[in-house]
Amino acid sequence: MLPSSILRPLAAVAALIGLGAYATIMLRGTQGVSALMEKRHQIRLLEEKNADLARDIEVKKDRIERLKKDPATQEVEVGKRLGRVHPGDTEFKVPGQHTDTAVTK
């Protein structure tokens, strides 16, 4: 039987080795630091995408409000969609190309 003066330090060393092995496995495993970094990167990308979508929504809301309230904006949009040209406007047509806008004199 080993004396207790040797067992105590030996047990402490064994515990430290066990904790070191456990920490290494946990830090390098599927739930480790690399996985945490990847998740943070994905979160950052999704937050940026979310902010872009929120900006797009605001731009579209503003456009809808302008279309609801501003007759000039309505007229321009209808002209674009139907291909209308106002009296006094000059329309240039190039064969083989689709034009969306009319040029005013």
Secondary structure, DSSP 8 states (H G I E B T S, - for coil): ---HHHHHHHHHHHHHHHHHHHHHHHHHSTTSHHHHHHHHHHHHHHHHHHHHHHHHHHHHHHHHHHHHH-HHHHHHHHHHHHT---TTEE----TT------EE-
